[in-house]
């Protein structure tokens, strides 16, 4: 899955990509301002903490949590928002849980959850949309609007609600973006979500093997288990060859500057923009902050810009 935006001068764009990539320059912002911009959410997810704070002020009939504590102590709105979102991602609805046998804490979660749903009305989170769509397709697959076979992609962080939606798609072939390293817990989870065929494919699939340079070795063995890494027959590095650099930075700001410097060096060395990629561990805040840092890369000409493609798996 690709995420982020591309930023480059129009004359560097291939005609076949002109409809996908658009030139754009982002102003440099101070780190604090950038963090505010990149931490925002969209949809109903962004409104949950606001709705919960309002519900706490209005008062709810709770069995365990003191309402005054929820009103006065910071963080409770975020905590309940995360908890309810996690339950939705697990494919659970309040009516699926037996409130009679639940603990007082769980009863309060269900009470708050129902009040939150009532406050939101027809505004649903992404995970609930997946779940409700799956329920409809399971009962009436003919309402699926697209004829013919479907290729559905599934990443390693697939939620139960997403998996149920994918399984409900008519004539669907599931393409799994396997996570590495392949741990037993991960295989068992994917089997429960997508079935034994998917888990067997993940277990048997290995990363492509190449050993032309250090970059190939890194791509082939970076996330492999110790048993494979210790194999005396596997290819090993003959020493630094310029394809891999290891750096350590004091913090996020210096790491972002180093990223911009690296992109600028590749541009200066004639590397095509469409062949560059900056990989980030998480979307927030790295994508937005890196995009801002690359708005004007050091070492490039005054009229050139740098492209950033974020591949987040």
ChimeraX attribute file (.defattr): number of C-alpha atoms within 10 A of each C-alpha:
attribute: neighborCount
match mode: 1-to-1
recipient: residues
	/A:1	10
	/A:2	9
	/A:3	13
	/A:4	15
	/A:5	17
	/A:6	20
	/A:7	23
	/A:8	21
	/A:9	16
	/A:10	15
	/A:11	9
	/A:12	13
	/A:13	18
	/A:14	11
	/A:15	10
	/A:16	8
	/A:17	10
	/A:18	12
	/A:19	9
	/A:20	10
	/A:21	16
	/A:22	14
	/A:23	16
	/A:24	15
	/A:25	16
	/A:26	12
	/A:27	11
	/A:28	15
	/A:29	13
	/A:30	10
	/A:31	14
	/A:32	8
	/A:33	11
	/A:34	17
	/A:35	16
	/A:36	11
	/A:37	14
	/A:38	15
	/A:39	12
	/A:40	11
	/A:41	10
	/A:42	9
	/A:43	11
	/A:44	15
	/A:45	18
	/A:46	13
	/A:47	15
	/A:48	23
	/A:49	20
	/A:50	13
	/A:51	18
	/A:52	23
	/A:53	19
	/A:54	15
	/A:55	19
	/A:56	19
	/A:57	13
	/A:58	10
	/A:59	14
	/A:60	15
	/A:61	11
	/A:62	16
	/A:63	15
	/A:64	13
	/A:65	14
	/A:66	13
	/A:67	17
	/A:68	11
	/A:69	11
	/A:70	18
	/A:71	19
	/A:72	12
	/A:73	9
	/A:74	11
	/A:75	13
	/A:76	17
	/A:77	21
	/A:78	15
	/A:79	12
	/A:80	17
	/A:81	23
	/A:82	15
	/A:83	14
	/A:84	21
	/A:85	20
	/A:86	15
	/A:87	17
	/A:88	22
	/A:89	22
	/A:90	19
	/A:91	22
	/A:92	18
	/A:93	16
	/A:94	18
	/A:95	9
	/A:96	8
	/A:97	13
	/A:98	11
	/A:99	15
	/A:100	8
	/A:101	9
	/A:102	12
	/A:103	12
	/A:104	15
	/A:105	13
	/A:106	16
	/A:107	20
	/A:108	19
	/A:109	20
	/A:110	21
	/A:111	17
	/A:112	22
	/A:113	20
	/A:114	15
	/A:115	16
	/A:116	19
	/A:117	15
	/A:118	11
	/A:119	15
	/A:120	15
	/A:121	9
	/A:122	9
	/A:123	15
	/A:124	15
	/A:125	19
	/A:126	17
	/A:127	23
	/A:128	21
	/A:129	16
	/A:130	22
	/A:131	23
	/A:132	16
	/A:133	19
	/A:134	23
	/A:135	15
	/A:136	15
	/A:137	20
	/A:138	16
	/A:139	10
	/A:140	11
	/A:141	15
	/A:142	12
	/A:143	10
	/A:144	13
	/A:145	7
	/A:146	10
	/A:147	9
	/A:148	8
	/A:149	11
	/A:150	14
	/A:151	12
	/A:152	15
	/A:153	14
	/A:154	19
	/A:155	15
	/A:156	15
	/A:157	13
	/A:158	18
	/A:159	20
	/A:160	24
	/A:161	24
	/A:162	24
	/A:163	24
	/A:164	22
	/A:165	23
	/A:166	24
	/A:167	19
	/A:168	20
	/A:169	21
	/A:170	18
	/A:171	13
	/A:172	15
	/A:173	14
	/A:174	17
	/A:175	12
	/A:176	18
	/A:177	15
	/A:178	23
	/A:179	15
	/A:180	16
	/A:181	13
	/A:182	17
	/A:183	12
	/A:184	10
	/A:185	9
	/A:186	19
	/A:187	21
	/A:188	14
	/A:189	15
	/A:190	27
	/A:191	16
	/A:192	14
	/A:193	20
	/A:194	19
	/A:195	14
	/A:196	14
	/A:197	10
	/A:198	18
	/A:199	20
	/A:200	14
	/A:201	13
	/A:202	20
	/A:203	14
	/A:204	8
	/A:205	10
	/A:206	15
	/A:207	13
	/A:208	10
	/A:209	14
	/A:210	15
	/A:211	15
	/A:212	10
	/A:213	17
	/A:214	20
	/A:215	16
	/A:216	17
	/A:217	19
	/A:218	17
	/A:219	15
	/A:220	17
	/A:221	22
	/A:222	13
	/A:223	14
	/A:224	16
	/A:225	13
	/A:226	9
	/A:227	7
	/A:228	11
	/A:229	15
	/A:230	9
	/A:231	9
	/A:232	8
	/A:233	8
	/A:234	12
	/A:235	15
	/A:236	14
	/A:237	14
	/A:238	8
	/A:239	8
	/A:240	10
	/A:241	11
	/A:242	9
	/A:243	10
	/A:244	13
	/A:245	9
	/A:246	4
	/A:247	7
	/A:248	7
	/A:249	11
	/A:250	7
	/A:251	8
	/A:252	14
	/A:253	14
	/A:254	12
	/A:255	15
	/A:256	19
	/A:257	16
	/A:258	16
	/A:259	17
	/A:260	24
	/A:261	18
	/A:262	16
	/A:263	24
	/A:264	21
	/A:265	16
	/A:266	17
	/A:267	21
	/A:268	13
	/A:269	9
	/A:270	8
	/A:271	13
	/A:272	13
	/A:273	21
	/A:274	15
	/A:275	9
	/A:276	16
	/A:277	13
	/A:278	16
	/A:279	15
	/A:280	15
	/A:281	11
	/A:282	10
	/A:283	18
	/A:284	13
	/A:285	18
	/A:286	19
	/A:287	24
	/A:288	19
	/A:289	23
	/A:290	23
	/A:291	25
	/A:292	21
	/A:293	25
	/A:294	26
	/A:295	20
	/A:296	22
	/A:297	23
	/A:298	19
	/A:299	16
	/A:300	17
	/A:301	12
	/A:302	9
	/A:303	8
	/A:304	17
	/A:305	25
	/A:306	27
	/A:307	27
	/A:308	25
	/A:309	21
	/A:310	22
	/A:311	16
	/A:312	16
	/A:313	17
